[in-house]
Amino acid sequence: MSFTLSWDCLLLEGITHLARHTFATLALTKGVPIESVSKMLGHTEITTTQIYAKITQEKLGNDMDMFARKLDKLNGALKD
């Protein structure tokens, strides 16, 4: 019984961690400031929350590419 209980606790802990990680990643991806996400998660140090921010670096690169394309399009429209 205690063996099953310990596995249940580990599973619950893993699911809880995954849910918090998913929430933080989604919030940061959708533009919620990292300071707010840190407070929402109850982190006392923002460096803890910055672990989640690393995941969104790919999205940041994609967003910058999109922004550059929009600027190029706008620049072309202004020249016409």
MONORZI-V908508 format. One record per residue. N is the residue number from 1. SS is DSSP state (~ for helix, > for strand, _ for the rest). BURIAL is b if it has 9 or more other ideal C-beta (glycine too) atoms within 8 Angstrom, else e. D_CENTER is the distance of its C-alpha to the mean C-alpha in Angstrom with 2 decimals. Layout:
n:N ss:SS burial:BURIAL d_center:D_CENTER
n:N ss:SS burial:BURIAL d_center:D_CENTER
This chain:
n:1 ss:_ burial:e d_center:37.77
n:2 ss:~ burial:e d_center:35.96
n:3 ss:~ burial:e d_center:34.57
n:4 ss:~ burial:e d_center:33.08
n:5 ss:~ burial:e d_center:31.73
n:6 ss:~ burial:e d_center:29.94
n:7 ss:~ burial:e d_center:28.33
n:8 ss:~ burial:e d_center:27.31
n:9 ss:~ burial:e d_center:25.71
n:10 ss:~ burial:e d_center:23.82
n:11 ss:~ burial:e d_center:22.63
n:12 ss:~ burial:e d_center:21.58
n:13 ss:~ burial:e d_center:19.75
n:14 ss:~ burial:e d_center:17.90
n:15 ss:~ burial:e d_center:17.03
n:16 ss:~ burial:e d_center:15.92
n:17 ss:~ burial:e d_center:13.63
n:18 ss:~ burial:e d_center:12.19
n:19 ss:~ burial:e d_center:11.80
n:20 ss:~ burial:b d_center:10.11
n:21 ss:~ burial:b d_center:7.65
n:22 ss:~ burial:e d_center:7.18
n:23 ss:~ burial:b d_center:7.23
n:24 ss:~ burial:b d_center:4.70
n:25 ss:~ burial:b d_center:2.03
n:26 ss:~ burial:e d_center:4.78
n:27 ss:~ burial:b d_center:5.60
n:28 ss:~ burial:b d_center:3.95
n:29 ss:~ burial:e d_center:5.04
n:30 ss:_ burial:e d_center:8.01
n:31 ss:_ burial:e d_center:8.87
n:32 ss:_ burial:e d_center:8.93
n:33 ss:_ burial:e d_center:10.13
n:34 ss:~ burial:b d_center:8.75
n:35 ss:~ burial:e d_center:12.20
n:36 ss:~ burial:b d_center:11.94
n:37 ss:~ burial:b d_center:8.88
n:38 ss:~ burial:b d_center:10.95
n:39 ss:~ burial:e d_center:13.99
n:40 ss:~ burial:e d_center:12.76
n:41 ss:~ burial:b d_center:12.08
n:42 ss:_ burial:e d_center:15.40
n:43 ss:_ burial:b d_center:14.55
n:44 ss:_ burial:e d_center:17.61
n:45 ss:_ burial:e d_center:16.31
n:46 ss:~ burial:b d_center:13.39
n:47 ss:~ burial:e d_center:13.59
n:48 ss:~ burial:b d_center:12.38
n:49 ss:~ burial:b d_center:9.04
n:50 ss:~ burial:b d_center:9.04
n:51 ss:~ burial:e d_center:8.96
n:52 ss:~ burial:b d_center:5.26
n:53 ss:~ burial:b d_center:5.35
n:54 ss:~ burial:e d_center:7.83
n:55 ss:~ burial:e d_center:6.23
n:56 ss:~ burial:b d_center:5.48
n:57 ss:~ burial:e d_center:9.10
n:58 ss:~ burial:e d_center:10.71
n:59 ss:~ burial:e d_center:9.50
n:60 ss:~ burial:e d_center:10.71
n:61 ss:~ burial:e d_center:13.88
n:62 ss:~ burial:e d_center:14.40
n:63 ss:~ burial:e d_center:14.13
n:64 ss:~ burial:e d_center:16.57
n:65 ss:~ burial:e d_center:18.85
n:66 ss:~ burial:e d_center:18.99
n:67 ss:~ burial:e d_center:19.81
n:68 ss:~ burial:e d_center:22.47
n:69 ss:~ burial:e d_center:24.00
n:70 ss:~ burial:e d_center:24.27
n:71 ss:~ burial:e d_center:25.92
n:72 ss:~ burial:e d_center:28.28
n:73 ss:~ burial:e d_center:29.20
n:74 ss:~ burial:e d_center:29.86
n:75 ss:~ burial:e d_center:31.86
n:76 ss:~ burial:e d_center:33.90
n:77 ss:~ burial:e d_center:34.65
n:78 ss:~ burial:e d_center:35.87
n:79 ss:~ burial:e d_center:38.20
n:80 ss:_ burial:e d_center:39.88
